[in-house]
Amino acid sequence: MSTLLLRLAAPLQSYGGESKYDVRMTGKEPTKSAMVGLLAAARGRKREEPLEDLSRLRFGVRVDQEGTLIRDLHTARTEKTAYLTTRYYLSDAVFLAGFESGDEDFLATLDTALHHPVYPLFLGRRACPPTLPLSLGIRPLPLEEALRNEPWLAAKFRQGKCDPMLRIMMDSPDMSRGRAHDYPISFSSRCRQITFRGVQTGEYVNKSHDPMADQE
């Protein structure tokens, strides 16, 4: 197995999850539907095109820098009225995301697409373009090992003198361990379909941090 790693960082990110009506919430971590949408946009897929080859990739995310939740008020206007909508974002969050596959050639096509995207890329909402680098390349490792081995991506001024405890969420075939309603079946504007996926969550100490580097 090999894993394509992505660095997800931006001034603002937002992952809708269960958002409804005039209140647009965000989850604490990237959703699988948002990340599959990112890959689809990079490949130039239209909303009506199949997603199965992207959705079935095993997905995981590591929280390297917890974002700060902020609220933004928007005024929406029509010809007859105006009303307020509330939108929530994660400010200054950094995540390490991974997609695992036994087909490294397919991962290579995704890596190329992320470097040369057909459509604009964003982290959850159009107002949230990612900072670079986005793709960190392919690691010849299974998903969990790749997420655990990658150096800590938090900003240098955020890195303390202790080894950090990082949270990891990954796809799991066992829904009894946890589940998320963010597995995309179709992004079609006529029949958008999202279903549940199993999720396993854990924490570990990232030993890649060198506390002496802070003294340089």
Backbone as CSV, one residue per row, in Angstrom:
resi,resn,N_x,N_y,N_z,CA_x,CA_y,CA_z,C_x,C_y,C_z
1,MET,0.822,-1.192,0.000,0.000,0.000,0.000,0.869,1.259,0.000
2,SER,0.374,2.304,-0.661,1.033,3.601,-0.661,0.024,4.666,-0.266
3,THR,0.534,5.817,0.165,-0.338,6.886,0.652,0.074,8.215,0.057
4,LEU,-0.890,8.927,-0.500,-0.693,10.289,-0.976,-1.007,11.237,0.176
5,LEU,-0.051,12.095,0.537,-0.221,12.999,1.670,-0.488,14.424,1.202
6,LEU,-1.399,15.088,1.908,-1.753,16.465,1.618,-1.576,17.311,2.873
7,ARG,-1.017,18.477,2.694,-0.931,19.471,3.775,-2.089,20.443,3.600
8,LEU,-2.979,20.486,4.571,-4.161,21.343,4.492,-3.977,22.519,5.443
9,ALA,-3.628,23.662,4.886,-3.387,24.855,5.685,-3.893,26.066,4.917
10,ALA,-4.468,27.021,5.664,-5.008,28.237,5.062,-5.414,29.179,6.188
11,PRO,-5.536,30.471,5.905,-6.048,31.377,6.935,-7.414,30.935,7.457
12,LEU,-8.254,30.409,6.545,-9.579,29.928,6.924,-9.864,28.598,6.237
13,GLN,-10.494,27.688,6.967,-11.022,26.446,6.411,-12.413,26.247,6.995
14,SER,-13.261,25.495,6.287,-14.596,25.230,6.817,-15.133,23.952,6.198
15,TYR,-15.612,23.054,7.060,-16.077,21.742,6.615,-17.492,21.521,7.144
16,GLY,-18.453,21.707,6.221,-19.855,21.842,6.581,-20.489,20.782,7.434
17,GLY,-20.257,19.532,7.137,-20.886,18.483,7.926,-22.393,18.586,7.922
18,GLU,-22.992,18.850,9.096,-24.437,18.874,9.242,-25.033,20.275,9.132
19,SER,-24.427,21.180,8.403,-24.942,22.542,8.278,-26.316,22.553,7.629
20,LYS,-27.176,23.462,8.125,-28.527,23.549,7.584,-28.981,25.005,7.532
21,TYR,-29.780,25.319,6.524,-30.478,26.586,6.430,-29.502,27.770,6.501
22,ASP,-29.746,28.723,7.408,-28.958,29.947,7.431,-27.745,29.865,8.349
23,VAL,-27.530,28.729,9.011,-26.375,28.548,9.875,-25.458,27.493,9.254
24,ARG,-24.260,27.920,8.896,-23.316,27.034,8.235,-22.184,26.712,9.208
25,MET,-22.243,25.537,9.809,-21.267,25.127,10.810,-19.987,24.600,10.145
26,THR,-18.995,24.318,10.954,-17.797,23.624,10.490,-17.402,22.564,11.506
27,GLY,-16.906,21.442,11.005,-16.363,20.429,11.885,-14.959,20.810,12.322
28,LYS,-14.410,20.041,13.266,-13.063,20.314,13.766,-11.982,19.758,12.850
29,GLU,-12.386,18.850,11.937,-11.431,18.237,11.017,-12.018,18.236,9.602
30,PRO,-11.181,18.091,8.586,-11.674,17.980,7.214,-12.569,16.758,7.040
31,THR,-13.629,16.908,6.279,-14.524,15.797,5.970,-14.014,15.046,4.742
32,LYS,-14.387,13.788,4.641,-13.985,13.017,3.467,-14.643,13.574,2.208
33,SER,-15.889,14.030,2.316,-16.572,14.571,1.140,-15.840,15.806,0.611
34,ALA,-15.336,16.662,1.504,-14.607,17.846,1.058,-13.304,17.467,0.369
35,MET,-12.612,16.451,0.907,-11.332,16.063,0.333,-11.491,15.311,-0.993
36,VAL,-12.533,14.501,-1.095,-12.832,13.858,-2.380,-13.199,14.927,-3.403
37,GLY,-13.953,15.942,-2.963,-14.285,17.048,-3.857,-13.050,17.792,-4.321
38,LEU,-12.064,17.937,-3.438,-10.799,18.576,-3.807,-10.097,17.795,-4.907
39,LEU,-10.021,16.464,-4.748,-9.384,15.624,-5.767,-10.154,15.676,-7.083
40,ALA,-11.483,15.648,-6.985,-12.307,15.684,-8.197,-12.102,17.000,-8.948
41,ALA,-12.031,18.113,-8.211,-11.809,19.411,-8.852,-10.439,19.451,-9.516
42,ALA,-9.439,18.901,-8.848,-8.087,18.883,-9.429,-8.057,18.086,-10.720
43,ARG,-8.818,16.988,-10.750,-8.861,16.139,-11.955,-9.757,16.716,-13.045
44,GLY,-10.534,17.750,-12.718,-11.419,18.356,-13.713,-12.739,17.634,-13.890
45,ARG,-13.170,16.912,-12.871,-14.438,16.189,-12.963,-15.613,17.126,-12.727
46,LYS,-16.638,16.923,-13.487,-17.865,17.687,-13.308,-18.714,17.009,-12.241
47,ARG,-19.685,17.752,-11.702,-20.481,17.264,-10.578,-21.230,15.966,-10.889
48,GLU,-21.606,15.781,-12.150,-22.391,14.601,-12.506,-21.540,13.357,-12.757
49,GLU,-20.234,13.511,-12.788,-19.364,12.375,-13.077,-19.195,11.471,-11.859
50,PRO,-18.916,10.176,-12.086,-18.774,9.212,-10.977,-17.632,9.570,-10.030
51,LEU,-17.799,9.164,-8.759,-16.803,9.434,-7.723,-16.229,8.167,-7.109
52,GLU,-16.732,7.005,-7.517,-16.427,5.770,-6.797,-14.940,5.529,-6.636
53,ASP,-14.136,5.788,-7.677,-12.706,5.506,-7.584,-12.008,6.398,-6.566
54,LEU,-12.556,7.601,-6.321,-11.981,8.507,-5.333,-12.520,8.221,-3.933
55,SER,-13.811,7.971,-3.839,-14.439,7.749,-2.530,-13.954,6.473,-1.861
56,ARG,-13.622,5.448,-2.654,-13.225,4.178,-2.052,-11.776,4.176,-1.557
57,LEU,-10.996,5.220,-1.878,-9.656,5.341,-1.319,-9.774,5.478,0.197
58,ARG,-8.934,4.779,0.932,-8.978,4.901,2.388,-8.429,6.266,2.788
59,PHE,-9.188,6.969,3.614,-8.885,8.360,3.960,-8.564,8.491,5.439
60,GLY,-7.615,9.353,5.746,-7.289,9.647,7.135,-6.787,11.068,7.268
61,VAL,-6.879,11.613,8.477,-6.418,12.980,8.711,-5.773,13.068,10.087
62,ARG,-4.707,13.836,10.182,-4.004,14.095,11.440,-4.119,15.581,11.756
63,VAL,-4.470,15.890,12.981,-4.634,17.283,13.388,-3.299,17.797,13.934
64,ASP,-2.605,18.599,13.141,-1.298,19.103,13.538,-1.392,20.432,14.283
65,GLN,-2.382,21.230,13.947,-2.576,22.518,14.609,-4.070,22.789,14.697
66,GLU,-4.595,22.737,15.897,-6.023,22.968,16.099,-6.372,24.393,15.677
67,GLY,-7.439,24.530,14.901,-7.855,25.859,14.487,-8.692,26.551,15.550
68,THR,-8.801,27.862,15.436,-9.667,28.656,16.300,-10.998,28.864,15.597
69,LEU,-12.094,28.570,16.279,-13.419,28.717,15.681,-13.795,30.189,15.642
70,ILE,-14.152,30.685,14.461,-14.604,32.063,14.326,-15.945,32.087,13.599
71,ARG,-16.708,33.153,13.862,-18.038,33.299,13.262,-18.076,34.522,12.370
72,ASP,-18.719,34.379,11.230,-18.844,35.477,10.279,-20.316,35.641,9.912
73,LEU,-20.796,36.867,9.893,-22.177,37.153,9.513,-22.211,37.662,8.082
74,HIS,-23.090,37.069,7.281,-23.269,37.481,5.894,-24.690,38.008,5.703
75,THR,-24.819,39.051,4.901,-26.137,39.548,4.525,-26.451,39.075,3.115
76,ALA,-27.514,38.292,3.013,-27.964,37.810,1.701,-29.163,38.642,1.260
77,ARG,-29.165,39.057,0.008,-30.241,39.928,-0.487,-30.934,39.293,-1.686
78,THR,-32.223,39.493,-1.742,-33.015,39.151,-2.911,-33.710,40.425,-3.379
79,GLU,-34.540,40.316,-4.380,-35.234,41.508,-4.875,-36.190,42.085,-3.835
80,LYS,-36.691,41.234,-2.928,-37.729,41.676,-1.997,-37.278,41.767,-0.546
81,THR,-36.167,41.128,-0.198,-35.798,41.078,1.212,-34.292,40.886,1.387
82,ALA,-33.875,41.020,2.623,-32.485,40.747,3.001,-32.499,39.987,4.315
83,TYR,-31.569,39.072,4.492,-31.529,38.297,5.720,-30.089,37.933,6.038
84,LEU,-29.837,37.653,7.326,-28.504,37.312,7.800,-28.262,35.814,7.775
85,THR,-27.070,35.420,7.361,-26.641,34.033,7.497,-25.390,34.013,8.374
86,THR,-25.232,32.956,9.131,-24.087,32.805,10.031,-23.198,31.682,9.523
87,ARG,-21.917,31.979,9.350,-20.984,30.984,8.841,-19.797,30.861,9.795
88,TYR,-19.418,29.625,10.057,-18.320,29.355,10.977,-17.112,28.835,10.199
89,TYR,-15.927,29.220,10.670,-14.678,28.823,10.021,-13.664,28.390,11.083
90,LEU,-12.669,27.630,10.640,-11.493,27.342,11.451,-10.377,28.267,10.992
91,SER,-9.843,29.036,11.918,-8.773,29.967,11.590,-7.415,29.368,11.964
92,ASP,-6.458,29.420,11.020,-5.066,28.992,11.244,-4.937,27.528,11.654
93,ALA,-5.777,26.678,11.125,-5.656,25.235,11.370,-4.692,24.622,10.361
94,VAL,-4.039,23.536,10.772,-3.153,22.786,9.877,-3.444,21.301,10.055
95,PHE,-3.687,20.610,8.945,-3.984,19.182,8.971,-3.070,18.448,7.988
96,LEU,-2.812,17.192,8.305,-2.145,16.279,7.376,-3.186,15.247,6.964
97,ALA,-3.530,15.207,5.685,-4.518,14.256,5.179,-3.831,13.229,4.294
98,GLY,-4.387,12.027,4.248,-3.805,10.971,3.435,-4.848,10.135,2.729
99,PHE,-4.513,9.692,1.535,-5.346,8.759,0.768,-4.500,7.532,0.449
100,GLU,-4.988,6.378,0.856,-4.251,5.119,0.686,-4.817,4.304,-0.470
101,SER,-3.914,3.691,-1.237,-4.327,2.824,-2.342,-3.224,1.825,-2.649
102,GLY,-3.624,0.676,-3.179,-2.649,-0.297,-3.651,-2.172,0.021,-5.054
103,ASP,-2.795,1.007,-5.694,-2.451,1.411,-7.054,-1.669,2.719,-6.993
104,GLU,-0.347,2.618,-6.911,0.475,3.820,-6.791,0.409,4.678,-8.051
105,ASP,0.196,4.069,-9.211,0.077,4.847,-10.443,-1.134,5.777,-10.379
106,PHE,-2.232,5.291,-9.795,-3.421,6.132,-9.660,-3.145,7.287,-8.707
107,LEU,-2.453,7.003,-7.607,-2.096,8.073,-6.687,-1.194,9.099,-7.372
108,ALA,-0.334,8.631,-8.267,0.560,9.541,-8.981,-0.233,10.490,-9.877
109,THR,-1.311,9.994,-10.489,-2.146,10.880,-11.321,-2.825,11.935,-10.457
110,LEU,-3.211,11.563,-9.224,-3.826,12.534,-8.319,-2.808,13.570,-7.874
111,ASP,-1.596,13.118,-7.593,-0.530,14.030,-7.192,-0.264,15.045,-8.300
112,THR,-0.188,14.576,-9.528,0.027,15.470,-10.667,-1.110,16.477,-10.796
113,ALA,-2.341,15.987,-10.620,-3.507,16.867,-10.734,-3.496,17.952,-9.660
114,LEU,-3.065,17.609,-8.460,-3.019,18.611,-7.386,-1.992,19.700,-7.680
115,HIS,-0.949,19.343,-8.401,0.051,20.345,-8.794,-0.404,21.156,-10.006
116,HIS,-1.315,20.600,-10.802,-1.815,21.278,-12.010,-3.339,21.123,-12.075
117,PRO,-4.070,21.709,-11.134,-5.519,21.496,-11.058,-6.284,22.120,-12.226
118,VAL,-7.327,21.440,-12.627,-8.193,21.949,-13.698,-9.105,23.042,-13.163
119,TYR,-9.706,22.810,-12.007,-10.580,23.784,-11.364,-9.915,24.344,-10.104
120,PRO,-10.332,25.517,-9.663,-9.759,26.075,-8.417,-9.995,25.146,-7.236
121,LEU,-9.016,25.081,-6.343,-9.102,24.216,-5.172,-9.387,25.051,-3.934
122,PHE,-10.169,24.493,-3.020,-10.464,25.204,-1.778,-10.704,24.197,-0.667
123,LEU,-10.555,24.662,0.566,-10.656,23.801,1.744,-12.030,23.959,2.388
124,GLY,-13.003,23.318,1.779,-14.361,23.304,2.306,-15.299,24.291,1.660
125,ARG,-14.863,25.542,1.486,-15.672,26.578,0.851,-14.822,27.356,-0.129
126,ARG,-15.480,27.979,-1.099,-14.757,28.679,-2.155,-13.904,29.830,-1.618
127,ALA,-14.279,30.359,-0.468,-13.525,31.470,0.118,-12.271,31.010,0.854
128,CYS,-11.960,29.712,0.773,-10.851,29.150,1.561,-9.825,28.447,0.674
129,PRO,-9.066,29.190,-0.144,-8.018,28.541,-0.947,-6.880,28.069,-0.066
130,PRO,-6.256,26.944,-0.402,-5.153,26.415,0.409,-3.855,27.168,0.167
131,THR,-2.998,27.170,1.181,-1.635,27.658,0.982,-0.776,26.502,0.471
132,LEU,0.369,26.841,-0.085,1.265,25.824,-0.640,2.387,25.509,0.330
133,PRO,2.920,24.282,0.278,2.552,23.188,-0.628,1.268,22.491,-0.190
134,LEU,0.498,22.025,-1.162,-0.721,21.275,-0.878,-0.412,19.781,-0.871
135,SER,0.119,19.272,-1.975,0.505,17.860,-2.026,1.927,17.691,-1.519
136,LEU,2.117,16.725,-0.622,3.451,16.407,-0.099,4.051,15.194,-0.788
137,GLY,3.317,14.631,-1.754,3.824,13.492,-2.492,3.353,12.157,-1.936
138,ILE,3.892,11.090,-2.483,3.476,9.721,-2.164,4.509,9.058,-1.268
139,ARG,4.013,8.406,-0.226,4.881,7.645,0.660,4.601,6.154,0.466
140,PRO,5.630,5.299,0.362,5.423,3.862,0.175,5.047,3.178,1.488
141,LEU,3.998,3.697,2.130,3.586,3.227,3.448,2.067,3.132,3.515
142,PRO,1.530,2.252,4.360,0.090,2.252,4.616,-0.324,3.574,5.259
143,LEU,-1.616,3.864,5.237,-2.138,5.144,5.684,-1.704,5.512,7.103
144,GLU,-1.964,4.633,8.073,-1.677,4.989,9.458,-0.186,5.230,9.677
145,GLU,0.643,4.391,9.080,2.087,4.549,9.239,2.566,5.847,8.610
146,ALA,1.998,6.193,7.445,2.381,7.432,6.771,1.993,8.646,7.613
147,LEU,0.804,8.616,8.211,0.354,9.728,9.045,1.193,9.858,10.310
148,ARG,1.618,8.736,10.862,2.414,8.776,12.085,3.862,9.204,11.836
149,ASN,4.392,8.857,10.681,5.812,9.103,10.415,6.120,10.507,9.905
150,GLU,5.137,11.191,9.369,5.407,12.500,8.758,5.734,13.542,9.835
151,PRO,6.733,14.382,9.589,7.081,15.419,10.568,5.901,16.330,10.886
152,TRP,5.936,16.867,12.084,4.893,17.772,12.580,4.824,19.012,11.700
153,LEU,3.613,19.414,11.284,3.440,20.501,10.335,2.999,21.813,10.970
154,ALA,2.857,21.848,12.275,2.431,23.092,12.920,3.444,24.196,12.673
155,ALA,2.960,25.442,12.710,3.853,26.589,12.558,4.932,26.548,13.636
156,LYS,6.143,27.000,13.295,7.270,26.916,14.219,6.980,27.607,15.549
157,PHE,6.296,28.755,15.500,6.044,29.465,16.750,5.007,28.758,17.613
158,ARG,4.265,27.785,17.017,3.292,27.009,17.781,3.923,25.772,18.409
159,GLN,5.090,25.403,17.959,5.709,24.176,18.442,6.407,24.425,19.775
160,GLY,5.904,23.785,20.818,6.490,23.943,22.138,7.708,23.058,22.314
161,LYS,8.141,22.892,23.560,9.337,22.115,23.860,9.022,20.662,24.207
162,CYS,7.747,20.306,24.137,7.345,18.926,24.445,6.877,18.239,23.176
163,ASP,7.036,16.924,23.121,6.511,16.163,21.996,4.994,16.294,21.986
164,PRO,4.394,16.636,20.840,2.957,16.900,20.800,2.121,15.620,20.720
165,MET,0.946,15.660,21.346,-0.052,14.612,21.174,-0.925,14.996,19.993
166,LEU,-0.890,14.211,18.939,-1.656,14.513,17.732,-2.808,13.523,17.572
167,ARG,-3.926,14.037,17.139,-5.130,13.226,16.951,-5.222,12.758,15.497
168,ILE,-5.571,11.476,15.322,-5.706,10.894,13.989,-7.087,10.277,13.838
169,MET,-7.746,10.540,12.719,-9.019,9.915,12.356,-8.849,9.218,11.012
170,MET,-9.294,7.962,10.912,-9.144,7.205,9.671,-10.410,6.413,9.366
171,ASP,-10.592,6.105,8.075,-11.666,5.210,7.663,-11.538,3.876,8.383
172,SER,-12.678,3.312,8.767,-12.696,2.003,9.414,-13.880,1.211,8.887
173,PRO,-13.716,-0.105,8.641,-14.841,-0.922,8.200,-15.851,-1.186,9.320
174,ASP,-15.460,-0.885,10.548,-16.299,-1.169,11.716,-16.972,0.119,12.193
175,MET,-18.253,0.281,11.901,-18.969,1.492,12.279,-19.272,1.551,13.771
176,SER,-19.096,0.449,14.481,-19.363,0.475,15.917,-18.312,1.292,16.665
177,ARG,-17.166,1.541,16.046,-16.101,2.319,16.678,-16.338,3.816,16.509
178,GLY,-17.212,4.177,15.604,-17.505,5.576,15.320,-17.912,5.708,13.862
179,ARG,-18.639,6.764,13.543,-19.037,6.962,12.156,-19.189,8.452,11.860
180,ALA,-19.092,8.770,10.577,-19.234,10.149,10.121,-20.115,10.157,8.881
181,HIS,-20.960,11.166,8.774,-21.869,11.269,7.636,-21.225,12.160,6.569
182,ASP,-20.188,11.631,5.910,-19.459,12.444,4.935,-18.836,11.602,3.821
183,TYR,-19.419,10.437,3.563,-18.917,9.594,2.475,-19.677,9.966,1.195
184,PRO,-18.999,10.574,0.202,-19.712,11.065,-0.982,-20.013,9.972,-2.008
185,ILE,-21.246,9.942,-2.441,-21.656,9.043,-3.518,-21.831,9.831,-4.806
186,SER,-22.400,11.021,-4.699,-22.591,11.872,-5.877,-22.608,13.334,-5.452
187,PHE,-21.977,14.191,-6.255,-22.029,15.634,-6.040,-23.000,16.310,-7.000
188,SER,-23.795,15.526,-7.710,-24.718,16.082,-8.687,-25.645,17.102,-8.042
189,SER,-25.808,18.257,-8.689,-26.698,19.287,-8.152,-28.153,18.829,-8.158
190,ARG,-28.469,17.827,-8.974,-29.839,17.314,-9.019,-30.098,16.251,-7.968
191,CYS,-29.044,15.547,-7.554,-29.246,14.459,-6.596,-27.955,14.225,-5.809
192,ARG,-27.633,15.181,-4.944,-26.431,15.039,-4.118,-26.658,13.920,-3.100
193,GLN,-25.687,13.000,-3.003,-25.838,11.860,-2.103,-24.595,11.690,-1.227
194,ILE,-24.837,11.704,0.081,-23.786,11.499,1.081,-24.285,10.413,2.037
195,THR,-23.404,9.502,2.416,-23.811,8.466,3.355,-22.782,8.356,4.480
196,PHE,-22.958,7.350,5.351,-22.079,7.191,6.506,-20.842,6.360,6.153
197,ARG,-19.772,6.601,6.886,-18.571,5.772,6.829,-18.122,5.480,8.262
198,GLY,-17.439,4.359,8.448,-16.881,4.052,9.751,-15.616,4.862,9.989
199,VAL,-15.392,5.275,11.242,-14.234,6.092,11.590,-13.603,5.574,12.872
200,GLN,-12.293,5.474,12.875,-11.555,5.148,14.094,-10.682,6.338,14.470
201,THR,-10.628,6.647,15.764,-9.908,7.822,16.250,-8.880,7.409,17.292
202,GLY,-7.734,8.030,17.261,-6.699,7.749,18.251,-5.751,8.921,18.397
203,GLU,-4.890,8.876,19.401,-3.874,9.886,19.626,-2.502,9.218,19.747
204,TYR,-1.457,9.951,19.431,-0.109,9.416,19.592,0.852,10.573,19.775
205,VAL,2.016,10.272,20.294,3.044,11.288,20.491,3.905,11.358,19.242
206,ASN,3.981,12.538,18.643,4.803,12.734,17.451,6.240,12.995,17.875
207,LYS,7.119,12.045,17.600,8.519,12.131,18.020,9.387,12.873,17.015
208,SER,8.781,13.383,15.930,9.584,14.055,14.903,10.032,15.443,15.336
209,HIS,9.385,15.960,16.388,9.721,17.322,16.836,11.068,17.339,17.551
210,ASP,11.906,18.272,17.159,13.218,18.457,17.795,13.180,19.705,18.666
211,PRO,13.040,19.575,19.986,12.915,20.751,20.841,14.131,21.677,20.768
212,MET,15.313,21.149,20.434,16.497,21.978,20.346,16.436,22.928,19.152
213,ALA,15.603,22.554,18.154,15.506,23.415,16.984,14.920,24.775,17.347
214,ASP,14.121,24.830,18.415,13.536,26.091,18.844,14.579,27.062,19.387
215,GLN,15.775,26.542,19.732,16.804,27.386,20.318,17.721,27.983,19.254
216,GLU,17.541,27.541,18.010,18.435,28.010,16.945,18.080,29.428,16.495
